[in-house]
C-alpha cells in the first residue's frame, strides 16, 4: 500500500495509524516484523512517527484471488492502488458460486483491474444494478470489512415501488432469516439477524410509482426487498417478494460515500456522476 500522510495522522506512528483503523493484531505483528516498510523511500519501522505529506509504503500479503478472467471489461467509477468502486450490470452475479464460473462481476473485475487480488466488500443481488466496492489487497479488505460492519461506509439505494402517495421517511428494524419453505428467499424472523433499513425520502416519479432513497445500516441478503415487502410496498419487478412475473427489479445501488482510511479524503461516487 502506498499513500501520503494526511494531517490527521501527523506525529502518529504507523502502528498507531493502523491500530486506529482496527487492523487485526496478527497483521500488525506481521507488519511489525517487516523490513520492507519505507517512509519517503527510506527503510522504516511500524513504530516510526510520520509527518504530514510523508510518502508511505506498506507491504501487503501476497495473495491471489481465484476468479477466472472473463475477458470482459467492467466500468470503473473510482480506483486507487488499494480499492476500486465498480459498476455491476443487471443480471450479473456479484461473484461465482464455484471456481468454474466465469461470467460474474468479479470475473470481469479481475480481468479489468491491474491486480491479482480483488475481493468484494459487499454484495448486490443478481438483478440489482449499481456501485460496489472492491478491495485490491488483503489488508485493505480487512479495513473496509470492519468499516462496513461499523457503519462507516454510506450506501444509498434507489427503489421504485407502487404507491398512490409518497411514502414517509421511516426506519425498518426487523430481523431477517431464511425461509425454510423457499431456499432462495428470506423472511422476517424473530430468530433471524438484525436488519436495519432507513427510508430517507421519497418522491412520485409517475402516477402510482414512488421512488425511495434508502440507506442501509446492515447488509442482509435481500434486505431492501424483504423490508419493503413487509411494509406493503415490494420493489417493482420483484418476482420473489412481489407479484411480478418478470425479472425487472427496479432497484439500484446509487451512491457510495466514505472517508478513505489511508488518505482520509472523502470518496463519494454516485450514479448521477456517471
C-alpha positions in Angstrom: 0.0 0.0 0.0 1.3 3.4 -1.0 -0.2 6.6 0.5 0.6 10.1 1.6 0.2 11.0 5.3 -2.8 13.2 5.9 -2.6 16.0 8.6 -5.0 13.9 10.7 -2.1 11.4 11.1 0.6 13.9 11.7 3.0 12.9 14.5 1.4 9.4 14.8 3.4 6.3 14.5 2.5 3.9 11.7 1.5 1.4 14.3 -0.9 4.0 15.9 -2.5 4.7 12.5 -3.2 1.0 11.8 -4.4 0.5 15.3 -6.9 3.3 14.8 -8.0 1.5 11.7 -8.5 -1.6 13.9 -6.3 -3.8 11.7 -6.2 -7.3 13.4 -3.3 -7.9 15.8 -2.0 -10.7 13.7 -1.5 -8.3 10.7 0.0 -5.7 13.0 2.5 -8.2 14.3 3.5 -9.2 10.7 4.0 -5.6 9.8 6.0 -5.0 12.9 8.4 -7.8 11.8 8.6 -6.4 8.2 11.8 -4.9 6.8 10.1 -3.6 3.7 8.2 -0.6 5.1 9.5 2.8 3.8 8.9 6.4 4.7 9.9 8.8 1.9 11.7 5.8 0.3 13.9 5.2 3.4 13.6 1.9 5.4 11.3 2.4 8.4 9.6 0.6 11.2 6.0 0.4 12.3 7.0 2.3 15.4 8.3 5.3 13.5 6.5 8.6 13.6 5.3 10.2 10.4 4.7 13.8 9.3 2.0 15.4 7.1 2.9 14.8 3.5 5.3 11.8 4.1 5.1 9.1 1.4 4.5 5.7 2.9 4.9 2.2 1.6 3.4 -0.7 3.5 3.9 -4.3 2.1 0.8 -6.4 1.8 0.5 -10.2 1.9 1.0 -11.9 -1.4 -2.4 -13.4 -2.1 -4.3 -14.1 -5.3 -8.0 -14.3 -5.9 -9.2 -17.5 -7.6 -11.6 -15.8 -10.1 -11.2 -16.8 -13.7 -10.8 -13.8 -16.0 -13.9 -13.2 -18.1 -12.2 -11.2 -20.9 -14.9 -8.6 -20.4 -14.3 -5.1 -19.0 -16.2 -3.7 -16.1 -16.9 0.0 -15.7 -14.7 1.6 -13.1 -16.2 4.6 -11.2 -13.2 5.1 -8.8 -9.8 3.4 -8.4 -6.6 3.8 -6.5 -3.8 1.4 -5.5 -5.8 -0.3 -2.8 -9.5 -0.3 -3.7 -12.0 0.4 -6.5 -15.7 1.1 -7.0 -17.1 -0.6 -10.0 -20.5 -0.8 -11.7 -22.4 -4.1 -11.5 -24.7 -4.6 -14.5 -28.2 -6.1 -14.3 -28.4 -9.9 -14.5 -24.8 -10.4 -13.4 -24.0 -12.2 -10.1 -21.6 -10.4 -7.8 -19.3 -13.5 -7.5 -19.2 -17.1 -8.7 -20.6 -19.9 -6.6 -17.8 -22.2 -7.8 -14.4 -21.7 -9.4 -15.6 -22.8 -12.8 -17.9 -19.9 -13.3 -16.5 -17.0 -15.4 -19.4 -14.6 -16.1 -19.8 -12.8 -12.8 -18.8 -9.3 -11.8 -15.7 -10.5 -10.0 -14.6 -12.3 -13.1 -15.0 -9.1 -15.0 -13.2 -7.1 -12.3 -10.1 -9.4 -12.2 -9.8 -9.0 -16.0 -10.2 -5.3 -15.9 -8.1 -4.2 -12.9 -4.3 -4.5 -12.7 -4.4 -6.6 -9.6 -4.3 -10.3 -8.9 -6.2 -9.8 -5.7 -9.8 -8.5 -6.0 -12.5 -9.2 -3.4 -15.9 -7.6 -2.9 -16.7 -5.7 0.3 -20.4 -6.2 0.0 -22.9 -7.9 -2.4 -25.6 -6.9 -4.8 -28.5 -9.2 -5.9 -28.2 -10.5 -9.4 -30.9 -8.2 -10.7 -29.7 -5.1 -8.9 -27.6 -2.6 -10.8 -25.1 -0.2 -9.4 -22.0 0.6 -7.4 -19.9 -2.0 -5.5 -16.6 -1.6 -3.6 -13.7 -4.0 -4.3 -10.5 -4.3 -2.2 -7.3 -4.8 -4.1 -5.2 -6.2 -1.3 -5.9 -8.3 1.9 -5.1 -5.5 4.3 -7.5 -3.1 2.7 -10.1 -5.9 2.6 -9.9 -6.3 6.4 -10.0 -2.5 7.0 -13.0 -2.0 4.7 -14.9 -5.0 6.1 -14.6 -3.5 9.5 -15.7 -0.1 8.3 -18.7 -1.6 6.6 -19.6 -3.5 9.8 -19.3 -0.4 11.9 -21.4 1.6 9.5 -18.6 3.9 8.4 -19.5 3.4 4.7 -22.7 5.0 3.5 -24.6 3.1 0.9 -27.6 4.8 -0.7 -30.0 2.8 -2.9 -32.9 3.9 -5.0 -36.0 1.7 -5.3 -39.2 2.1 -7.2 -42.4 0.9 -5.6 -46.1 1.1 -6.3 -47.9 3.7 -4.2 -50.6 6.3 -4.7 -48.8 8.7 -2.3 -45.2 9.5 -1.3 -44.0 7.1 1.5 -43.0 8.9 4.7 -39.4 8.6 5.9 -39.0 5.7 8.4 -36.7 3.1 9.8 -37.5 -0.6 9.4 -35.7 -2.6 12.1 -36.9 -6.2 11.6 -34.7 -9.3 11.7 -34.3 -11.3 8.6 -33.8 -15.1 8.4 -34.0 -17.9 5.8 -37.4 -19.0 4.6 -37.5 -22.7 5.3 -40.1 -23.3 2.7 -38.2 -21.5 -0.1 -34.4 -21.9 -0.1 -33.9 -18.8 -2.3 -36.0 -16.5 -0.2 -35.6 -14.6 3.1 -38.3 -13.6 5.5 -38.9 -11.5 8.7 -38.0 -13.8 11.5 -37.5 -13.3 15.3 -34.6 -15.8 15.1 -33.0 -14.0 12.2 -30.2 -11.5 12.0 -30.9 -7.9 12.9 -31.5 -5.8 9.7 -31.9 -2.0 9.6 -33.2 -0.1 6.6 -33.8 3.7 6.5 -36.2 5.2 4.0 -34.7 8.7 3.8 -37.1 10.3 1.4 -39.5 9.6 -1.5 -41.0 11.2 -4.5 -43.6 10.3 -7.1 -42.0 9.8 -10.4 -45.2 9.0 -12.3 -48.7 8.1 -11.4 -48.7 5.1 -9.0 -44.9 4.9 -8.8 -42.9 6.2 -5.9 -39.1 6.3 -5.8 -37.4 5.8 -2.5 -34.0 6.8 -1.3 -32.8 4.1 1.1 -29.8 3.8 3.4 -28.6 0.5 4.9 -27.1 0.0 8.3 -26.8 -3.7 7.7 -26.4 -5.9 4.6 -28.5 -9.0 4.9 -29.4 -11.0 1.8 -32.4 -9.4 0.0 -32.7 -6.9 2.9 -34.3 -4.0 1.0 -36.6 -6.3 -0.9 -37.8 -8.1 2.2 -38.3 -4.9 4.3 -40.2 -3.1 1.5 -42.4 -6.1 1.0 -43.0 -6.2 4.8 -44.4 -2.6 4.7 -46.6 -3.4 1.7 -44.5 -1.8 -1.0 -42.4 -4.5 -2.7 -39.9 -3.3 -5.3 -41.4 -3.1 -8.7 -40.3 -6.1 -10.9 -39.5 -8.3 -7.9 -40.7 -11.9 -8.6 -39.7 -13.2 -5.2 -41.3 -10.7 -2.9 -43.8 -9.0 -5.1 -46.2 -10.3 -7.8 -44.0 -9.6 -10.8 -43.7 -12.3 -13.5 -40.7 -10.5 -15.0 -37.1 -10.2 -13.6 -37.0 -6.4 -14.0 -36.1 -5.4 -10.4 -36.3 -1.6 -10.2 -33.6 -1.3 -7.5 -30.0 0.2 -7.8 -27.0 0.8 -5.6 -27.0 4.5 -6.3 -24.3 6.1 -4.1 -21.3 5.1 -2.0 -19.5 7.5 0.3 -16.8 7.0 2.9 -13.6 8.5 4.2 -10.6 6.8 2.7 -8.9 5.0 5.6 -5.4 5.9 4.5 -5.6 9.2 2.7 -8.5 10.5 4.9 -10.1 12.0 1.8 -13.8 11.8 1.2 -14.7 9.3 -1.5 -18.2 9.9 -2.9 -19.4 8.2 -6.0 -22.9 8.4 -7.4 -24.7 7.1 -10.4 -25.6 10.7 -11.1 -21.9 11.3 -11.8 -21.8 8.6 -14.4 
